[in-house]
């Protein structure tokens, strides 16, 4: 089976670009009710994924060290936030085995084309729903 069957296209995915601030990122995640969100370059290349935990622990550490105040999140770039783990992408040509192996540990699997441009994502939920429907039959 082709992984494109499971793809949520980029046009339907909320994402941020690497120039977003922490505040902009938090607001976008809150609006879309995401616990993690893909980070792209201005030209659409996949950079990584930022999670609520990444933001929370970074803010906690910076506030404890008195290196930042809450008003500073309006200017601090999200790209400077250390990421504890990253949703590694798969190429558009990936097989189902690779896709499922990534989905075991990632809520979503970013999909990139041959030029490493982000084209969308496959949500773990979509894979589980497909398997559930197959099992019911």
Secondary structure, 3 states (H helix, E strand, C coil): CCHHHHCEEHHHCCEEECCCEHHHHHHHHHHHCCCEEEEECCCCEEEEEEEHHHHHHHHHHHHHCCCCCHHHHHCCEHHHCCCCCCCCCEECCCCHHHHHHHHCCCCEEEEECCCCEEEEEEEHHHHHHHHHHHHHC
